[in-house]
Amino acid sequence: MAEKLLEINNLRKVFRIGGMLLGKKLVAVDDVSLSIEANQPVIVSVVGESGCGKSTLCKMILRLHAPDQGEIKLAGRSYADKKGYNPNQFRLDVQPIFQNPYESFSARKTVDTYLFNTALRLGISKNRQEAKTRVDEALRCVGLSLSTVRGKYPTQFSGGELQRVSIARALITRPKLIIADEPVAAIDASMKMNIVNLFKTLKETNDVSFLYITHDLSTAYYVSDYIATLYRGCLIEYGPTREIMEAPAHPYTELLMQAVPRVGEKWDASMKMPDMESKEFALTCCKFAPRCPYATGICRTTRPEVKIIGSERKVLCFHPLTQ
């Protein structure tokens, strides 16, 4: 069996909305399983409409939320293994990139301060001279250099430039996995493709895998090796990007494929899915059944099991469109 860089098994996260007595439970992530191989760097995009559980899944992988059920393993070691958990090693192996780069840096500090702190406080460099070499190396990987960013504040950069600094900061640790949570959502449309193209380049040159969380479908289908589609907290389809683009197996993925916009745009109002409804998250049958044109009686009463299509594809559906 191939070694897994990241392995997620039957993950579940429940939030309570409202008070203890009258509040409701929201199953934000519902029995999600996926993995990333360790032998070859890949980009896996987790896609779906806002509120489908993408960011919650991301935060559990980053250890910002604890799962209520299921298991996460990094390089074969379970998150539940408290004795074997090394916080410093985890920060070296897994790095985040967040949506708004201006929220990642204080306007009162120069950006190179953060870069040097990352190299020194995590023990990557023994002294400032070593840190200078490491920081400059990371910046050059994203098309910048220490000489061009030294002494500058976040407000002196465009959104795209500052996001590249964020990526460089993540690269300082030479991570095995980067979790990018909506990294182009706050960036001007003209710069989006620069960032996603950078991900593709870094995957090869730095031997790093990406988990790319997004609802920007056009960039997801362009940059990804694999696509994981979430709906109401459920992983409803997973597989190689090209196969999903050519023949989506789940009706919801088919809907998204029909709505893929031009690069940098989201689907418009006529394509947008209905607002999030807590009752759909609570369904124990197929959560897409109330909206699915192919639904039958069993879809409305029973939760579907994962079906395997070919060697790598999975779909959570009684009546997959592709067998």
NUVEXGU-500839 format. One record per residue (C-alpha): x, y, z; residue number from 1. Coordinates in steps of 0.001 Angstrom, whole numbers, plus 500000, padded with zeros to 6 digits. Layout:
NUVEXGU-500839
X,Y,Z,NUM
...
//
This chain:
NUVEXGU-500839
500000,500000,500000,1
501343,503426,499035,2
502326,505714,501887,3
499874,508536,502601,4
500969,512093,503263,5
497492,512985,504530,6
494730,510544,505385,7
491245,511591,506539,8
488870,508867,507686,9
485141,509330,508446,10
485598,512883,509698,11
482656,514619,511350,12
482245,518045,512967,13
479064,519322,514607,14
478369,522898,515704,15
475509,524110,517886,16
473670,527175,516607,17
471670,529157,519171,18
471131,528387,522852,19
471471,525096,524673,20
467704,524575,524881,21
466349,525984,521621,22
469497,525795,519542,23
470051,523418,516632,24
472931,521182,515670,25
474667,521794,512359,26
476687,518924,510930,27
479321,521013,509140,28
481432,518030,508048,29
479676,514679,507723,30
481640,511425,507360,31
484324,512785,505014,32
487216,510564,503893,33
490013,511428,501472,34
493776,511062,501192,35
496871,512485,499517,36
499691,510166,498472,37
503205,510856,499727,38
505158,509630,496728,39
504076,512329,494264,40
503150,515991,494965,41
499612,516869,493883,42
497073,519668,494112,43
493717,518563,495477,44
490917,521141,495227,45
488027,521009,497668,46
485129,522775,495942,47
481514,523643,496660,48
479270,526563,497449,49
479774,528791,500490,50
478818,527040,503708,51
479399,523500,502458,52
482074,522708,505067,53
485272,523458,503117,54
486845,525814,505658,55
485793,523647,508603,56
487567,520701,507010,57
490610,522913,506444,58
490682,524048,510081,59
490522,520478,511362,60
493525,519530,509229,61
495356,522572,510658,62
494374,521492,514200,63
492315,524650,514726,64
489169,522535,515279,65
489010,519116,516875,66
486830,516586,515021,67
483853,515111,516854,68
484350,511827,515056,69
486863,510219,512726,70
490609,510390,512353,71
493245,512488,510607,72
496718,511109,509925,73
499766,512995,508734,74
502570,510825,507320,75
500949,507798,508968,76
500683,509334,512438,77
497244,510006,513896,78
496338,513410,515287,79
494925,511521,518270,80
498407,510269,519150,81
499165,512908,521775,82
502450,511293,522820,83
503811,511346,519298,84
502571,514862,518483,85
505399,517323,517970,86
503935,520844,517513,87
507135,522230,516044,88
507470,519419,513488,89
503813,519865,512524,90
504443,523565,511794,91
507373,522572,509610,92
505411,519957,507653,93
502050,521752,507279,94
501686,525432,506448,95
498535,527535,505877,96
497778,530268,503369,97
494640,532233,504213,98
492138,534208,502176,99
493044,537797,502950,100
496804,538448,503034,101
496276,541840,504702,102
494869,540030,507756,103
497979,537863,508000,104
500323,540804,508556,105
500077,543692,510991,106
500171,547112,509357,107
502590,548196,512117,108
505343,545730,511200,109
507387,545297,508064,110
506690,542034,506248,111
510318,540874,506447,112
509932,540842,510249,113
507430,538006,509900,114
509665,536133,507474,115
512693,536318,509762,116
510606,535334,512799,117
509375,532235,510966,118
512914,531139,510150,119
514339,531872,513617,120
511538,530911,516015,121
510912,527539,514385,122
514609,526699,514619,123
515080,526571,510843,124
518000,529008,510985,125
520518,529334,513808,126
521158,533036,513344,127
520002,536025,511352,128
522565,535490,508594,129
521300,531963,507976,130
517731,533265,508154,131
518553,535907,505552,132
519619,533203,503093,133
516539,531059,503805,134
514113,533994,503536,135
515619,535220,500285,136
515458,531705,498846,137
511756,531427,499708,138
510978,534853,498247,139
512772,534020,495000,140
510552,530934,494666,141
507565,533292,494312,142
509245,535835,492050,143
510377,538271,494747,144
513560,538814,496738,145
514574,540031,500166,146
515957,543229,498666,147
512551,544088,497165,148
510518,543508,500339,149
512940,544532,503075,150
511631,547390,505229,151
508260,547550,503495,152
504880,547455,505238,153
501873,545387,504070,154
500096,548479,502728,155
502963,549039,500291,156
502085,545854,498410,157
499180,544971,496137,158
496946,542084,497205,159
498621,539721,494757,160
502128,540720,495846,161
501290,540336,499528,162
499754,536922,498905,163
503018,535895,497244,164
504820,537032,500401,165
502400,534826,502380,166
503282,531899,500152,167
506989,532604,500609,168
506479,532642,504371,169
504899,529186,504118,170
507798,527923,501980,171
510440,528917,504545,172
509762,525699,506500,173
509969,523587,503297,174
506606,521989,504098,175
505233,518741,502767,176
501675,520101,502626,177
500233,523599,502170,178
496594,524231,503082,179
495390,527145,500937,180
491990,528359,502161,181
490393,530569,499470,182
493805,532106,498631,183
492605,534067,495581,184
489212,535204,496880,185
490451,538631,497977,186
492757,539203,495005,187
492062,541208,491873,188
490848,539028,489002,189
493860,539897,486862,190
496197,538421,489516,191
494308,535209,490315,192
495940,533149,487599,193
499398,534337,488667,194
498805,532790,492094,195
497349,529478,490865,196
500101,529161,488253,197
502568,529676,491086,198
500982,526737,492943,199
501492,524520,489892,200
505137,525562,489642,201
505855,525115,493357,202
504294,521671,493348,203
507056,520531,491012,204
510025,522685,492051,205
509507,522409,495821,206
507977,518923,495956,207
505010,520170,497993,208
501363,519115,497849,209
498471,521567,498109,210
494982,521255,499501,211
493287,524110,497649,212
490008,525197,499284,213
487908,527272,496904,214
484539,528104,495369,215
486250,529628,492333,216
485508,526718,490018,217
487476,527965,487047,218
490784,528108,488932,219
490048,524802,490689,220
489572,522892,487446,221
492622,524595,485939,222
495103,524015,488746,223
494046,520675,490250,224
495169,517114,489828,225
492163,515930,491839,226
488779,517437,492719,227
486796,516787,495911,228
483247,518174,495813,229
481463,518949,499090,230
477729,519444,499525,231
476107,520121,502905,232
479174,518742,504656,233
479337,515529,502623,234
482066,514548,500182,235
479849,513633,497238,236
482458,513132,494522,237
486215,512700,494297,238
488547,511875,491450,239
491019,513064,488812,240
490136,516516,487548,241
490063,515673,483852,242
487747,512684,484395,243
485337,514758,486473,244
485356,517577,483926,245
484637,515208,481047,246
482035,513074,482813,247
480779,514186,486270,248
479231,511302,488181,249
477143,513170,490775,250
474186,515358,489739,251
475472,518211,491902,252
478885,518076,490252,253
477104,518060,486893,254
475309,521238,487935,255
478594,522868,488948,256
480238,521832,485686,257
477446,523456,483710,258
478058,526621,485704,259
481841,526853,485349,260
482439,530553,484606,261
485308,532372,482990,262
488557,532543,484951,263
488248,534631,488092,264
484435,534691,488234,265
481960,532791,490329,266
478684,531434,489035,267
476104,534198,488614,268
472720,534562,490334,269
470921,532262,487899,270
473466,529519,488604,271
473761,529999,492343,272
472493,527216,494571,273
469728,528050,497083,274
470670,529462,500471,275
471977,527118,503128,276
469210,525375,505059,277
470029,523686,508354,278
467382,521027,507733,279
469309,519801,504699,280
472462,519401,506786,281
470410,517304,509201,282
469062,514905,506563,283
470054,511282,507096,284
469238,510353,503486,285
470878,511868,500401,286
471239,515576,501197,287
470946,516557,497551,288
467739,514561,497013,289
465335,517508,497561,290
466964,519293,494599,291
468078,516371,492443,292
466258,515794,489118,293
467280,512114,489182,294
466155,511325,492753,295
464021,508248,493419,296
462327,506930,496537,297
465452,505381,498029,298
467321,508688,497709,299
464760,510334,499999,300
464859,507669,502699,301
468360,506189,502804,302
471890,507558,502922,303
473859,506389,499866,304
477112,504489,500209,305
480278,505465,498411,306
480571,503863,494986,307
483941,503295,493362,308
484247,504173,489679,309
487387,502987,487924,310
490611,503079,489910,311
490463,506478,491614,312
486966,507941,491477,313
484399,507907,494271,314
480806,509133,494260,315
478181,509322,497008,316
475090,508547,494936,317
472542,505776,494303,318
472322,506653,490620,319
475736,507930,489455,320
475725,509495,486000,321
478980,507707,485150,322
479587,504040,485941,323
//
